[in-house]
Amino acid sequence: MNAELYQMYRRLNLSDSVLNYCSKIEDGLKERFEAIDQIAEYNQMKVIAAMQKNQLSDIHFAATTGYGYNDIGRDVLEAVYADIFKCEAALVRPSLTCGTHALTVALAANTRPGDEILSPVGKPYDTLEGVIGINPTPASLAEYGISYRQVDLLENGCFDYEGIRAAINEKTKLVTIQRSKGYQTRPTLSVEQIGELISFIKGIKPEVICMVDNCYGEFVQTMEPSEVGADLCVGSLIKNPGGGLAPIGGYIVGKEEYVEQCAYRLTAPGLGREVGATLGLNQQFFQGLFLAPTVVAGALKGAIFAANIYESFDYPVIPNGSEPRYDIIQAVTLKSPEAVIAFCQGIQAAAPVDSHVTPEPWPMPGYHSDVIMAAGAFVQGSSIELSADAPIQPPYAVYFQGGLTWYHAKLGIMMSVQKLKEAGLLNI
Ligand SMILES: *Cc1c(COP(=O)(O)O)cnc(C)c1O
C-alpha cells in the first residue's frame, strides 16, 4: 500500500496494526481475485452483447405513465434479460416490488387449487414461509388449496434423491429450488448442482415446472440456472442484477408459457404484459444491469477478504476462506453479542450514508431475539450495498453481503476489525 493511501486510511480511523494485518491477508488473495475478475469480464460482455443485439437506444429511457401501453423501453429491458438468462421470455418491472413479491407471483401464477409445490432443498427463505403458508398466513397459497412438501438436504449437504423421488406425486406441479443458502448454514448450490437436481426431477416427472429462487446468485458464475434446465428463474433488483442503481423491482425469466402466466397474475388476466408504466425507471434498470457484473465481483472479493481475515482469528466462517463461491453472502460466527455488535458498528461506520449512526440490537417482527442491522445504503434495504445483520442469539453469527465497490467492502471489513479491536475482543 503506498503512503498516500495509507494516510487516507489512517484519516478514516484505521490503526496501523489493523491496516498492516489486513494488507497481508489481501496480498494472499491475488489469484482468487483474478479468477473473479475473469468471470466479471465474461458477464460484462454477455450484458453488452444482449444490449447491442436488442439495439438499446436512449429512446428506451423515456418515461411512460398511466397504463404504460407501448412502453418500448420496458419491452427492450425484458428482451435483454431474456437474452442474458438465455430464456424465451422475461418480466422485469418496478411493479414487482421485491424478491418475495416476484417469487409469490411466479408460484401463484403457475399453480392451481389441488396442486402441490415441492422444495427439495429444505426450508425456503423466511418470507416464503408466509407466502406458501407453512405458517398460517392470510392469503397464503395454502388458503387457495395449494399444498406444500419439503425434502431436506442430507446432513452432508447433498440432495436426498430417494426422499425427493418419494415426495414427487400426481399433485406435484412446481418444484422450487433456492440457490443461495440465504440466512441458513446449508451450502449454497452451484448452477451445476442445480442442473443435476433438475435433470433428476424431470426424469421422474417431465412436466413438472422447475423454478429457481436466484436471489444473491446472479453473475456469480458465468452460467445461470435457466441454462441448466430451470423453467423459471426469479430474483430481486435491489440485489445483484440491479447493480445498486435499480431503486425497486424484481424479475422473472423463463419459458414463455410460464412467464405469461406470471404477467396475467401480476397485472390482470387478459391484460398481462401490455400494461405497467415504468415511470422513468428504465434507465436505472439498464444502467444497473450494465454495472451488475462488476458490482457482484466487488461484493465477492469483499466476502472472500472477510472470510480469510476472520478465519485467521479462528472464528468459524461459511463459506470458508478458500472454497468456491456461488452467492455473495458471508456468514461469520463471532461467538459473543459484543463481537456481533462491534462488527455491525464497523460496517456502519464505513458507509457512505448514515456513517454517523450507531446501530443497536432491537426487537423485530418475525424474530425470536433482538436483531442488529448495519446498512448505510442509497436504496433502502438494498443488500447489494454493503450491509450486515445478525440476530442476538447463539452462535452469534453475523451475515453480511454486498458492497457496490470492492474498495468500500474492504473499508467496511477493516472497520469491523478495528471496532472488534477497540472493544478489546481482538488482539492485533
Ligand atoms: C432476499 C431473498 C428473498 C426475498 O427477497 P426480498 O427482496 O427481500 O423480498 C428470497 N429468497 C432469497 C434466497 C433471498 O436471499
The ligand as a MOL file (V3000), in Angstrom:
LIG
                    3D

  0  0  0     0  0            999 V3000
M  V30 BEGIN CTAB
M  V30 COUNTS 15 15 0 0 0
M  V30 BEGIN ATOM
M  V30 1 C -33.6230 -11.7340 -0.3540 0
M  V30 2 C -34.1580 -13.0680 -0.6890 0
M  V30 3 C -35.5080 -13.2680 -0.9530 0
M  V30 4 C -36.5360 -12.1800 -0.8130 0
M  V30 5 O -36.2340 -11.0060 -1.4470 0
M  V30 6 P -36.7860 -9.6050 -0.8870 0
M  V30 7 O -36.4300 -8.6670 -1.9640 0
M  V30 8 O -36.0880 -9.3470 0.4050 0
M  V30 9 O -38.2560 -9.7590 -0.7050 0
M  V30 10 C -35.9000 -14.5370 -1.2880 0
M  V30 11 N -35.0370 -15.5580 -1.3560 0
M  V30 12 C -33.7340 -15.4050 -1.0970 0
M  V30 13 C -32.7980 -16.5800 -1.1720 0
M  V30 14 C -33.2520 -14.1620 -0.7540 0
M  V30 15 O -31.9540 -14.0050 -0.4950 0
M  V30 END ATOM
M  V30 BEGIN BOND
M  V30 1 1 1 2
M  V30 2 1 2 3
M  V30 3 2 2 14
M  V30 4 1 3 4
M  V30 5 2 3 10
M  V30 6 1 4 5
M  V30 7 1 5 6
M  V30 8 2 6 7
M  V30 9 1 6 8
M  V30 10 1 6 9
M  V30 11 1 10 11
M  V30 12 2 11 12
M  V30 13 1 12 13
M  V30 14 1 12 14
M  V30 15 1 14 15
M  V30 END BOND
M  V30 END CTAB
M  END
